[in-house]
Amino acid sequence: MAVSSFVPKVWAAELLVALEKSLVYGQPGVVNTDYEGEISQYGDTVSVNSVGDPTIGDYTSHSDITVQALSTTEATLVIEEAKYFAFEVDDIESRQVRNSGGLMATAAQRAAYKLRDELDQYLAGLMAEDVASANVLTDQTVADGDAAVQVLIDLGVKLDEANVPTEGRWIVVPPAFHGKLLHSDLFVRVDASGTSEGLRNGQVGRALGFDVLKSNNVPTGDVSPAGDMVIAGHPMATSLAQQINKVEAARMEKRFADMIKGLHLYGGKVFRPECLAAVEVTGYTSGG
């Protein structure tokens, strides 16, 4: 009997992987890792002391001065997040993928990206929650490019009033907000990076004293309808401590398959909430 229904299958040499967002909030220049130290397990803490300001007094000749005892305040960064991945790849499935890295390597790369994405969203939410109340602007409607530029100006003023250093300031906006900025002649004129160094993840230029970064992880606000929480700040505001604690590979005992698993430990703390400023924006196609 002739076999007429057999159709050979050709497996592509490259895998079609998911598109990735730019990860912004967890990168150097947006947060700092000054207090990372040694992190070995979930629940570890990093204690940070801050020194109170000395009192300034008037000096009078031939009179005693008052010697002040310095006060310190302790804050704790807790390693409160523990995320993992674990997957297996059957030997037969692995052989059917002919790309250079193989199915296991590609899956591991995707897992690493997903861990970083979780961290990015965690930090965005942390900043939105802990920004100083005095630095939260009234909700604004961004109907055009000029209104979008005004948001940058107003957030810059808040940081100025809080004595935040001008060098190193950043602002993270959603794609639709960036689209509004591109309709402003003022932004288009000044958005060049102004440096020969490579731009950071998600950075789309510099304007009005900010490194302007674009992200799909911008947190949602609480107005109705919910808008996007545009946050500006300085890397001294937020500290991050993280570690890929374990990555293990092994053969599955009762299967012809390889297994790989990984554990990511991290925690963040806004030590200087006055070095952040935020506003909830609506009026365009995005979260708002």
C-alpha positions in Angstrom: 0.0 0.0 0.0 1.4 3.4 -1.0 1.8 6.0 1.8 0.5 9.2 0.2 -0.3 11.3 3.3 3.2 11.5 4.7 4.5 15.1 4.8 8.0 15.7 6.0 8.4 18.5 8.6 11.3 20.9 8.4 12.2 22.6 11.7 13.4 26.2 11.4 16.9 27.0 12.5 15.9 30.0 14.6 13.3 30.3 17.3 10.7 33.0 17.2 11.0 34.6 20.6 8.7 37.1 22.3 9.3 40.8 21.9 10.9 42.4 24.9 10.2 45.7 26.7 13.0 48.1 27.5 13.8 47.6 31.2 14.4 51.0 32.7 13.7 51.5 36.4 16.3 48.9 37.6 19.3 50.2 35.6 22.3 52.2 36.9 21.6 55.9 36.6 18.0 55.5 37.7 18.7 53.6 40.9 21.8 53.0 42.9 23.3 49.9 44.4 25.4 51.6 47.1 24.2 49.3 49.9 24.0 46.0 48.1 26.6 44.3 50.2 26.4 40.5 50.6 23.0 39.0 49.9 22.7 35.3 50.4 19.1 34.5 51.2 15.6 35.8 51.3 15.0 38.0 54.3 18.5 39.5 54.5 18.6 43.2 55.4 20.9 46.1 54.7 20.8 48.8 57.4 21.6 52.3 56.5 22.2 55.2 58.9 21.6 58.8 58.0 23.1 61.7 60.0 20.9 64.7 61.1 21.9 68.2 60.2 24.1 70.1 62.7 22.6 73.2 64.2 24.1 76.5 63.2 24.5 79.0 66.0 25.7 82.6 66.4 29.1 83.1 67.9 29.9 85.8 70.5 33.5 86.6 71.6 34.5 85.3 75.0 31.5 83.1 75.4 31.1 79.3 75.3 29.6 77.6 72.3 27.0 74.8 72.5 28.3 71.4 71.4 25.7 69.3 69.7 25.5 65.6 69.9 24.9 64.3 66.4 21.8 62.2 65.9 21.5 59.3 63.5 18.4 57.6 62.0 18.5 54.0 60.8 16.5 52.7 57.8 16.5 49.2 56.6 16.5 47.8 53.1 14.9 44.3 53.2 15.4 41.6 50.6 11.7 41.0 50.4 11.3 39.5 46.9 12.2 36.0 45.8 11.4 35.0 42.2 12.3 31.8 40.5 12.1 30.0 37.2 12.2 26.2 36.5 11.7 24.3 33.3 12.6 21.1 31.6 13.6 20.4 27.9 13.0 17.0 26.6 15.9 15.5 24.6 13.7 15.0 21.5 12.4 18.5 21.6 16.0 19.8 22.0 17.2 18.0 18.9 14.3 19.5 16.9 15.7 23.0 17.4 18.7 23.6 15.2 19.6 27.1 16.2 23.1 27.6 17.6 22.1 28.2 21.2 19.5 25.4 21.4 16.1 25.4 23.1 17.6 25.3 26.6 19.8 28.4 26.1 17.0 30.4 24.5 14.5 29.5 27.2 17.1 30.5 29.8 17.6 33.9 28.2 13.8 34.4 28.2 13.6 33.4 31.9 16.4 35.9 32.7 14.5 38.7 30.9 11.3 37.9 32.7 13.0 38.1 36.0 14.4 41.5 35.1 10.9 42.6 34.0 9.5 41.6 37.3 12.2 43.7 39.1 11.5 46.7 36.8 7.8 46.7 37.6 8.6 46.3 41.3 10.8 49.3 41.4 8.4 51.4 39.3 5.6 50.7 41.9 8.0 51.3 44.8 8.9 54.8 43.5 5.3 55.7 42.7 4.3 54.7 46.3 7.1 56.4 48.1 7.6 59.7 46.3 7.4 62.7 48.7 3.9 64.0 48.9 5.1 67.5 48.5 6.6 66.5 45.1 3.3 65.0 43.7 1.8 67.4 41.2 -1.9 67.8 40.6 -3.2 65.4 38.0 -2.7 66.8 34.5 -4.3 66.3 31.1 -1.8 66.1 28.3 -3.7 67.0 25.1 -0.7 68.1 23.0 3.1 68.4 22.9 3.2 71.7 24.7 1.3 70.2 27.6 3.7 67.3 27.7 6.7 69.6 27.8 5.0 71.5 30.6 5.0 68.3 32.7 8.7 68.0 32.4 9.1 71.7 33.4 6.9 71.3 36.4 8.6 68.2 37.7 11.9 69.9 37.2 10.8 72.8 39.4 9.7 70.4 42.1 13.2 68.8 42.1 14.8 72.2 42.1 12.8 73.2 45.2 13.9 70.1 46.9 17.6 70.9 46.2 18.1 67.8 44.1 21.3 67.9 42.0 20.7 68.7 38.4 23.4 66.3 37.1 21.9 62.8 36.7 18.2 63.6 36.7 15.9 61.3 34.7 12.3 61.0 33.8 10.4 57.9 32.6 7.4 58.3 30.3 5.1 55.9 28.5 5.3 55.6 24.7 2.1 57.6 24.1 3.4 60.5 26.3 6.7 60.4 24.3 4.6 60.6 21.1 3.1 63.8 22.5 6.5 65.2 23.2 7.5 64.6 19.6 4.8 67.1 18.6 6.4 69.9 20.5 9.1 71.9 18.7 10.7 72.7 22.0 11.3 69.0 22.8 12.4 68.1 19.2 15.0 70.9 19.3 16.6 69.8 22.6 16.1 66.0 22.7 19.5 65.1 21.3 21.6 63.2 23.8 24.3 65.7 23.8 26.9 63.1 24.5 29.0 60.5 22.6 28.3 57.9 25.2 25.8 55.2 24.6 22.2 55.9 25.7 20.8 53.8 28.5 18.0 51.3 28.1 14.8 53.1 26.9 16.5 56.5 26.7 15.1 58.6 23.8 17.1 61.8 24.4 17.8 64.6 26.8 15.5 67.6 27.4 15.1 70.3 30.1 17.7 68.8 32.3 16.4 65.2 32.2 17.5 62.0 30.6 14.2 61.1 29.0 13.5 57.4 29.1 10.5 55.5 27.6 9.0 52.4 29.2 5.9 50.2 29.1 6.3 49.6 32.8 5.2 53.1 33.8 2.8 52.4 36.8 -0.9 53.3 36.7 -2.3 56.0 38.9 -5.5 56.2 40.8 -7.6 58.8 39.1 -10.7 57.8 37.1 -10.1 56.8 34.4 -6.7 55.7 35.6 -3.8 57.5 34.0 0.0 57.0 33.8 2.2 57.9 36.7 5.1 59.8 35.2 8.0 59.8 37.6 11.2 62.0 37.6 14.1 61.7 39.9 17.7 61.2 40.7 19.6 57.9 41.2 20.3 58.9 44.9 16.6 58.5 45.7 16.3 54.7 45.4 18.6 51.9 46.3 18.5 48.4 44.9 20.1 45.2 46.2 19.8 42.1 44.2 21.4 38.7 43.4 20.8 35.8 41.2 21.1 33.5 44.2 21.2 30.1 42.5 21.2 28.7 38.9 21.2 24.9 38.7 21.1 22.5 35.8 20.5 18.8 36.2 19.1 15.7 34.4 15.6 14.7 35.2 15.7 11.4 37.1 12.8 9.7 35.4 12.8 11.4 32.1 15.1 11.9 29.1 15.3 15.6 29.7 17.4 18.4 31.1 16.2 20.8 33.8 17.3 24.2 34.8 16.1 26.5 37.6 17.1 29.9 39.0 16.4 32.0 42.0 16.5 35.9 42.0 16.5 37.7 45.3 16.1 41.5 45.6 14.8 44.4 47.5 14.5 48.1 47.1 14.1 51.2 49.3 13.4 54.8 48.6 15.8 56.4 51.1 15.4 60.0 49.7 11.7 60.4 48.7 12.3 64.2 48.2 14.6 63.2 45.2 11.6 61.9 43.3 8.7 63.9 41.8 5.6 62.5 40.1 2.4 63.4 38.3 -0.5 61.3 37.0 -1.3 62.2 33.4 -4.3 61.4 31.2 -5.7 62.7 27.9 -4.0 60.4 25.4 -4.1 56.8 24.2 -2.2 54.8 26.9 -3.0 54.1 30.5 -5.1 57.3 30.3 
